[in-house]
Amino acid sequence: MNLKKIGLFAIAMIMTLFSFQTYSFAAEEMQWVKKAPMPTARYSYNEGIVYEDKIYIYGGTTGFDSLANLEMYDPEKDKWYKLPNSSVGRYFTSFVENQGKFYAIGGYVANTASETNIVEE
């Protein structure tokens, strides 16, 4: 999978903000192409991770609640997968990958609007 295409897809997800719908930019045709919708609409998820040609999105908020879910998009199959939730829902969380393991670090809890220093693998 071309990382440039994955990057453009990630940008499109950010541009849609609070939406289920995602788009990918088809460079050959110079147009945006509609892709499979995200399972969970969200915003304030801070960043996604590209790992082994798949895009991972963690946390965020619906505006009222913090999300604890992790979702993966497979661009080859144009399909989203729900992965196991973390123990605490958060938004503006740092989300990183190291040696095949994902870490959610810090962020805010929506119900209390308070910062957290929780680190989860």
C-alpha positions, -999 to +999 in steps of 0.1 A: +000+000+000+013+034-009+019+055+022+010+087+002-024+072-004-028+063+032-018+098+043-043+114+020-070+091+033-061+101+069-064+138+059-098+132+045-109+116+078-097+146+097-115+170+072-148+153+078-146+160+115-177+147+133-188+123+106-191+086+098-181+092+062-145+089+049-129+097+016-097+089-002-080+110-028-075+092-061-044+109-075-047+094-109-082+108-114-076+139-092-108+134-072-121+124-038-136+089-037-161+079-010-150+049+012-166+028+038-180+048+067-164+048+101-183+026+127-182+055+152-185+092+145-160+112+165-138+142+168-109+152+189-092+119+185-059+137+180-042+114+155-044+081+138-016+056+133-006+039+100+008+004+109+013-025+084-008-007+057-038-002+080-051+029+098-059+028+135-080+054+152-084+056+190-107+075+213-121+109+207-154+123+218-190+124+206-194+159+223-208+144+255-189+112+262-152+102+258-147+072+235-126+042+246-128+024+213-101+014+189-110+010+152-089-002+123-094+006+086-081-017+059-077+003+027-072-029+006-106-042+016-123-008+022-135-021+056-135-009+092-130-033+121-138-027+158-110-037+181-110-041+219-118-010+240-094+005+265-105+009+301-110+047+300-126+068+273-104+098+264-100+125+238-069+145+227-049+114+237-015+107+224-017+075+205+016+058+194+029+024+181+062+008+192+073-026+181+038-037+172+022-025+204-001+005+207-001+030+235-027+056+245-011+082+267-029+110+287-057+130+273-090+143+287-120+126+301-152+142+287-175+137+316-152+156+340-132+176+314-102+168+335-068+157+323-056+122+329-021+107+330-032+072+323-010+051+300-025+020+285-011-007+262 
